Amino acid sequence: MTAKLIDGNALAAQVRAEVSGRTAALKAKGVQPHLAIILVGDDPASQVYTKHKAADSEQTGLKATLERFPASMPEADLLARIRALNEDPSVHGILVQLPIPRHMDTHKVIEAIAPAKDVDGFHVASAGALMVGQPGFWPCTPFGCLKMLDSIGYELKGKHAVVIGRSNIVGKPMAMMLLGRDATVTICHSRTKDLGAITRQADVIVAAVGKRNVLTADMVKPGAVVIDVGMNRNDEGKLCGDVDFAGVKEVAGWITPVPGGVGPMTRAMLLVNTITAAERAAG
Ligand SMILES: Nc1nc(=O)c2c([nH]1)NC[C@@H]1CN(c3ccc(C(=O)N[C@@H](CCC(=O)O)C(=O)O)cc3)C=[N+]21
C-alpha cells in the first residue's frame, strides 16, 4: 500500500472533542444546545442512524430529542410539528431523517424547516448561502470531506478537484466548497463521457455516486487524494464505498476507507452545525 489513510473515526473524535468544548462554554452561559431529530416510519436503517445521531449528541453535551411518528402520519401533521419546533426557542437544530414516506413531498418538508435551524444544510436557503459565500449551514457530508482534506494540510488552491456525482446533498455542495477554496473543479456524472480521462487529471477525487467500483486504479493519477463518499454493500453484504479500495490504494497518495471514513465525519459535522446554530441563537 502506498497511499496514506485518512482516518475518519480518529478525526471525528477530534471534532467531537471540539464540539464538547463549545457546548460547555455555551452551557456556562445558561444555554443548553438542543437538536430535534424527527423519524417518520420504521425503516430499520433510519432507526439505527437516528439512534447513533442522538447518542453522538449526548456524548458531546448536546441535548437530542428523538421524535418518532408512524409512516401513516399525514404530511400536514409533520409540517405542523416542524413549524412548532421552528417557534420553540429551546430547539436550535431540526433534522428530518430521510427518506420520508412516499406520500410526503420531501422538498416541501425540508423547506418547512427554519433556515436558522437547518443543521442538515438541505434547505434552499442553505444551498443558496453556500453558493454565494454567505453564512449558513453546509451539508454535513461534503463539509466532512473538506475537513478531511484540511486534516492532512492539503492546499486546494489551484489544484484540479474532480467530483463524481451531482446530488444536491453531496456532489453539488462539494463542488461549491472546493471552488470556495480556489480549486479548479470538474463535476462528472452518469452521462460523462470517458470518466477516466478526466479523473486521471485530478489532484483530488471525491467519489459520491452510490455505486461500487466507480473509481479504479487505472483512473487515478499517482499521488492523488481520493475521498470515498459511497455507502454500498458488496456481494458478501459488507459495507463498501464507490472506490475499488484495494486497487486504488496502491496508486493514490491519500485515501479514505469505508467504513471509518466519510460516514463518521458526516455524523460529527452534524454536531458542529448544531452547536453553531445554538451559538448563533445565543448571539
Ligand atoms: N436528514 C438526513 N441527514 C443525513 O445526514 C442522513 C439522512 N437523513 N438519511 C440517511 C443518510 C445516511 N447517513 C449516514 C451517516 C453516517 C454513516 C456512518 O457513520 N457510517 C459508518 C458505518 C455505519 C455502519 O456500519 O453501517 C462508516 O462509514 O464508518 C452512515 C450513513 C446520513 N444520512
The ligand as a Gaussian input file, in Angstrom:
#p B3LYP/6-31G(d) Opt

LIG

1 1
 N      -31.742000      14.088000       7.159000
 C      -30.774000      13.218000       6.933000
 N      -29.479000      13.562000       7.155000
 C      -28.470000      12.681000       6.937000
 O      -27.289000      13.015000       7.141000
 C      -28.803000      11.346000       6.504000
 C      -30.160000      11.041000       6.308000
 N      -31.106000      11.980000       6.517000
 N      -30.514000       9.802000       5.891000
 C      -29.569000       8.746000       5.734000
 C      -28.189000       9.257000       5.381000
 C      -27.072000       8.286000       5.631000
 N      -26.174000       8.922000       6.579000
 C      -25.071000       8.301000       7.150000
 C      -24.213000       8.949000       8.020000
 C      -23.157000       8.289000       8.630000
 C      -22.911000       6.963000       8.389000
 C      -21.815000       6.255000       9.089000
 O      -21.361000       6.685000      10.120000
 N      -21.314000       5.093000       8.566000
 C      -20.317000       4.275000       9.207000
 C      -20.689000       2.815000       9.196000
 C      -22.040000       2.511000       9.750000
 C      -22.399000       1.042000       9.514000
 O      -21.624000       0.160000       9.873000
 O      -23.491000       0.820000       8.959000
 C      -18.979000       4.372000       8.484000
 O      -18.976000       4.737000       7.306000
 O      -17.972000       4.052000       9.093000
 C      -23.748000       6.291000       7.509000
 C      -24.797000       6.973000       6.898000
 C      -26.705000      10.124000       6.929000
 N      -27.842000      10.376000       6.276000

